[in-house]
Amino acid sequence: MNDKITCPNCGHNFDVEEALSSKLEAHFKAEYEKKVAEQADKLNIEKRKLEEERENLNAQKEKQDELIKAELSKALELEKRKIEKSTVEAYEEKMKALEEENEKRRSENKTLKQKEVELLRKEAQLKEKQEEMDLQVEKQILERQREIEEKARTKERESFELEKVKLLKQIEDNKKLAEEMKRKAEQGSMQLQGEVQELALQELLSNSYPFDTIKEVPKGVKGADCIQTVVNAMQQECGSIVYESKRTKNFGNDWIEKLKQDQILCKADIAVIVTETMPADFDKFGQKDGVWICGFNEVKGLSLVLREVLMRTKSVKIAQENKGDKMELLYNYLTSNEFVQIIKRIVENYDGMIEQLNSEKKAMHKIWALREKHIWTVQENISALFGSIKGIAGKELPASDVLELPDRQIEE
């Protein structure tokens, strides 16, 4: 199909669709521009109306502001007059009250002055009476002073002995207090003390019985502090002793039950509590509810006896196997009061020997300290004498080794 046409005048070929679209485009463009112009005219009209309304509103606002300002000025003027009036009235009332107060004060001052004069008069009278009384009291004091001095001399002689006893008691109390303070200062923390005693107990048992097995229970593990497994000369295990170390100010009654439970857990034959503070009904080591209780200084003697008992019990068991009656008799003997008393006597003799040895050591240390003090006194006196002579004689006095003691240290 041929979509082109030819101009009859110039002979130019045109596309039909292009010719039609150009005409349509020009037509729609003219209509659109016409509508845009109409819309612009309408907007301009609306804009002029809005401008006129805004001018009217501004004019009304200015008139309203002027009216408000006038009303505010009028109200402020009225309020100002009211305030001035109330202030004047309050001031007048306050002045009136102050005048009345001043009048009252003047009256009170007059009354106070009259009372002051009266008090001065009475004070003068009292002063005269006081002087008379002072003279009388001084006279009585002088008379009684002689009596008091005589009584004081007698009382002083009587109280001298009492004061002497009191001072001696104070000295003794101070010594005890100093010892107690020293003991407290050396104690440190309770936990550290307990650990120190535990280590000392283990070391004592290990050194005393090198063939026995001393097993330490680790910290934080439930149980006693250490377990001693007794071994005889035949390298046979004869039994075990469980130890609980305590170093507190008060003895806990629950320790016994706890140690008995620990004894069951570790299957020990004998349970021992080594404590710094004994129960209230104990003055030395002993047995209570099946548990032995002793101090640290008694544990060596007690452990020696208990260890010997376990070894003898083992030998009896070996020799008397399948003999239940004798074993029952032996058990009854080991749990009897007679057995406890025998062990007490053994350990008491052991402790007595230890105390005697310690007393002899203390006595010798005291003698050595006194002798050392005398030696130092002699050295100081000779040095002072030689220094005084040399200070007087000066360089004229020749140096002499005879007049000077050698500066020797006393061997520890």
Secondary structure, 3 states (H helix, E strand, C coil): CCCEEECCCCCCEEEHHHHHHHHHHHHHHHHHHHHHHHHHHHHHHHHHHHHHHHHHHHHHHHHHHHHHHHHHHHHHHHHHHHHHHHHHHHHHHHHHHHHHHHHHHHHHHHHHHHHHHHHHHHHHHHHHHHHHHHHHHHHHHHHHHHHHHHHHHHHHHHHHHHHHHHHHHHHHHHHHHHHHHHHHHHHCCHHHHHHHHHHHHHHHHHHHCCCCEEEECCCCCCCCCEEEEEECCCCCEEEEEEEEEECCCCCCCHHHHHHHHHHHHHCCCEEEEEECCCCCCCCCCEEECCEEEECHHHHHHHHHHHHHHHHHHHHHHHHCCCCHHHHHHHHHHHCCHHHHHHHHHHHHHHHHHHHHHHHHHHHHHHHHHHHHHHHHHHHHHHHHHHHHHHHHHHHHCCCCCCCCCCCCCCCC
